């Protein structure tokens, strides 16, 4: 049965759903939340909680990447951010937090025009490694060919190639594109790549040898891709589509499992729950962690799209501060809005629906329950 809708006589579109549009349904069994496992494993690395921090300057510094690692997740440092452009970026974080009105984007473009310093990439990654946590760093596809060797030689454990969208078949008439299949094959480090928003795009990325695929396209709190480019993939449908690609690639490859990581639209604990329910193995959190007291953004949140030199597709947004990073992840919470104790909420949802681990919980029943402002509880 098709779920296509006629937009006009010359165009049809498939109905897609965001996390707000779906809900998880309890089953016949319940469990004690303490008996639920929320751990997962990517390549050789076992991770206590299904959380990677988004490689965004407002979220991750070397210090917060270390702290997140000690709290059970993986912090991914943006290797094209302020920490690899400036020896001491703290004054610039202070300035960005005080910018007002029309000056925000222009001034951020100026700040981020400073060249990346390879020695600082090495220095920041060594700092994280010295703390004994998993070392993860991100480059965009455009910068990977220039800086990948520095990243690998610095001892990264997990290499993240992240862009607004990343395809396995980029075509360019002006430069040789990054050959992901050859690059990943020759690299002795697991690679997570994305974003992807469709079954076909994700399947092609899986065939490159990636250990994980980031799912999302323009759906984050600090993105304006939907309004500036008209492109958007509602996350519940996107995650479910990419999970289907994972299943089919598992058969096609003879048993190779590629992790699906929801990257975008996961602002509160209920979104995390629904991301896993739709098929995600883990989530990449941005705005959720930008609300931490330790976050470099000082209550503000932005990504690399906010300071693109030609076409900004993001903005600096106010997210506020709700507690420490530990409280946001593990509680205790003193607010009912889903911004604090994300992992506690995931455990409770899994226990309430009777599932003992994340892989089981991916099979939970989900219903379409369109969101309305007066019926959101």
N, C-alpha and C positions, 0 to 999 in steps of 0.2 A: 504494500500500500504506500503510495507516494505522499509525502508531506509538503509537496510543492504548492506554492500559492501563485495565482496569476496576478502579477503586478500591473500588467497592461496586455494588450493583445500581442505585443511583440516581445514580452519578457516575462519569464517565470522565475521565482526564487524559492529556495528551500527554507522552511521554517527552522530557526535556530534559537537556542535557549541560553540565557545567562544563568549564573548560580542563583540569582534572585527568583528565577522562574521555576526552580525545582525544589523538592523537599525529600528527605529521607524518611522511610516508613519503618516503624518498629516491627519486629517479627514475633514469633511465639516464645522466644527464649530471651532472658536477660542475664547479665553477668555482673560480677563485682568489678568496678573500674580498675582496681589494683591487679586484677588478673589479666588485664589487656596488655598486649605488646604493641608498641608503636615504633619499634626499630625496623630498619631496613638495611640493605647492603647494596652498594654500587661498586662494581669491580671488586677490589680487595679490601674495600673500606666499609666496615660496619658502622652505622650511624644510629645513635640512640633515638633520635626523633626525626620525623620526615620533613625537615626544614633546611633549606639553603637560604642564606640571606642574599638578596638581590645585589649585584655589583653596582651600587649607586653611591655617590659620595655622601649623600645625606643619610645613608644607612651604615656603610662599612668604612671603618678605618682599620689599620693593623690591630689596634687595641680591641675594637669591637669584634673583629674577626676571631681574635684569640678568645675573647669572652664567650662568644657564641659556640666556639668549638668545645670549650670547657662545660658549657650548658647542654651539650649533646648534639648540636647541629653542625652545619658547615658554613662558614663565612666566606663569601666570594668577594675578593677585592677587585675593584675596577682598576686595571693596569693602564688605563688612559685617563685617569682622574687626577684630582689635585695632588694626591699622595705621590704620584710619579712625575709630576711636573714641577713641584716646589719642595725644597728641603723642609721648610716649615710652613704648611698651608693653614695653620690655625687662624692667623689674622684674616685670611680670605674667607674662611667659614664665618667668622664674626661679621665681616662686611656683607656677605651674601644674606645673612640673617636680618640685616638692617636696611637692605635696599627697598625702595618703594616705587610703585607705579610703573611707568613706562621705562624706567632705567634698568629694571631687573634683567630683562633678556639681553639688552645691549651690553651691559657691564659683564654679565656672565660669559658672553661671547668673547669679550676681551680677556677675561681671566683665563679661559680655557684655550686661548690661542697660543699660550706658552708651549714650546715643544716638550714632548715626552723625553725624559732622561733615562736611558737604559740602566745606568747605575742605581737609580732610585727604584726601578723595578726589582732589581736584585736585592737591594737593601730591605725593602718592605717585605718581600717574600721570606728572606732569611729571618727577619724579626718574628714572623708568624711561626716558622719552622722551629725556632729556638724555644717556643712555648710548648711544643710537643703536641700540637693539634694538626688536623688535616689541613693541608695548604692548597687553596684553590684561588685561581686568578682568572680574570676575564679579559679578552681582547675582542674587538669587533672584527668582522671578516676583512675590513679594509686595512686593519693594522696587523693582522696575524702574520702575513708574510714578512713584514719588517721586523717584528719583535718576538716571534715565537721561540727563536733559539735562546734569547736571553731568558725567557720565562722558563723553559725546560732546564737550562743549565743552572738556574737558581733553585731547582729542586721542587717544582710544583707537583702536587699529588694528583690534582684534578684540573684539567685545562678546559675552560669554558669559552666557547665562541658564541657570542650573543649579539644579536642585532634586532632591529624592529622586525625584520623577517630575514631568514637565512634559507637559501635554497641550495640544493645539490647541483643545480644547473644554471648558475649565473652566467650571463652572456654579456660580453663587453667588446666594443670595437676599438677601444682606446687603451686597454691594459689587459694583461693576462690575468684572468680571474683565479681565485684560490680554488685549487682542485681538492675538494674535501676528501674524496676517497683516497687519493694518493697521500695526502697530508696525514690523515688519521692512520693509514696503514703503516707509514714510515715512522710514526711517532710512538715511542714506548711509554706513553702516558694516556690514561683514559680521557676521552673527550666528551663533553656535554655540549650540544649545539642546538641553536634555535634563535628566534622563535619560528614556530610552524603553527598553522591554524587549521590544516585540512588533512584528511587521510592520505591523499596522494603525496603531498609535500613531506609529511612525516615519514612515510614509507621509503621515499627516496633518501631521506637523511639517515634512516636506519641502515640502509644498504651501503652507506659510506663507512660503516664500522663504528659509528658513535656508540658510546656507552649509555647515553641518555639524550632525550629530545625535550627541549623546552617548548611548552605549548602556550601560545599567546601572541596576540598581534594588536597592539594599540589599546589594550584594555586596562592598563594600570592607572592608578590615581593621578599620576603626574603626566600622563600622555594626552596629547590632543590629536593623535593620529586620525581618530574618527572624524573630527571636524576639519582638519587641515588636508587630509588625503581622501577622506570618504571611505576608509578601509577599517574594518573591525570584524572580529570573530567572537561572538558570544561564547563564554568560556565553558559552560556545561556541555554544549554541543561539540566544541573543539576538543575538549579532553576526551569525551566519549569516542569521537572519530579517531583520534590518535591512539587511544587504547585499542581500538579495532585494528589499526595498522600494526600495533605491537603484536597482537594475537596472530595476525596473518603472517607477519615476518618471522615469528617464532616457528611456524610450520614451514615456511619457505626456506629458512636457514638451517633447519634441522635441530632447533633447540636453542638458538641464541636469543637471550632475553635483553631487550632494550628498555631502560627505565623511562617512564613518562613523568615529567615534572611540570606541574601547572605554574605558569609564570604570568601573573596578571589577574586582576579581579578577585584576589584573595585578601580582602581587607580586614575581615573579622573571623572569629573562630568558626562560625557557621559556614563560611565560604571554604575554609580548610576542610571541614567535614564533607561538604558536598563535592569538593575537588577529588578527594579519595574515593568517594562513593561513585563518581563518574569514571573512575579508572586510573587516577594518578597514583604513582608510587610515593611522590613527595611534592612539596610546593616550594616555590621560590617567593619569599616575602620581601616586599619593599616598604610600603606605607605602614604596615603593621609594626615593623621594627624601627621605622623612623620615629615612632612615638616614644621610644625608650629614652630615659634620662641620659644614657651614655651615647646616644646617636650623635654623629658629628653635625647633623643638620640643625640642631638646636630648635627642634619643633617644626622645621621646614623640610620639605621633601622635593627632590628633583632628580631627573635622570639625564643621560647624555643628550637626549632629544631636545632638552630645554635650551641648549647652547649651540645647536648646530649652526655653523657659520653662514649657510645659505638659506636653509628652510627649517627653522625651529618647529618641532612637532611635540613639544612638551612645555611645561611651565613649572615654576616654583610654587608649590601649594602649601598652605598651612595645615598641618596635621595635629599640632599640639603635642603635649607630653603627658603620658598617663601612668608611668611607673618605670621601674628599672627593667632592663632586658630580661632578667630572671623572672620578675613578676609577669611580664607580658607572655613569656613562654610557659612558665610553670606555676604561676600564682604565688600567694593567694590573691584573689580578686576582690575589689570592693566596688565594682561597677557591673551592671547587668548587660552592657551593650556589646559584649563580644570582643572587646579590645584587649582584655587581660586574661591570662591563663588559657592560652590557645590550646596547649597540649592537654590540659585538664579537661577542656571541653571536648576534644577529640576522643579522649579515653571514655568520657561519660557517654558520648553519642554511640561509640562502638559497643560499650557495655549495655546501653539501653536497647540496642537492636540485636544484641546477642552474639557479637562477633569478637573473636579473640586476637586477631592480628590484622594487619593492613591488607594483605592479599585476600583474606576472607571477606573483609569489609567492602572490597570492590564489587562483591556480588550482592550487596544489599539492595532491596527494592527502592526505586526512586519514582516519584510521581511528578507530573507537571502541576505546579501550583503557582500561577502567575502572581507576581508581587504587586501589591497595592499599598500606598503609604498608610492607609488606615487599618491594614490587616497584616502587619509585619512581625507579629510576635508568635 
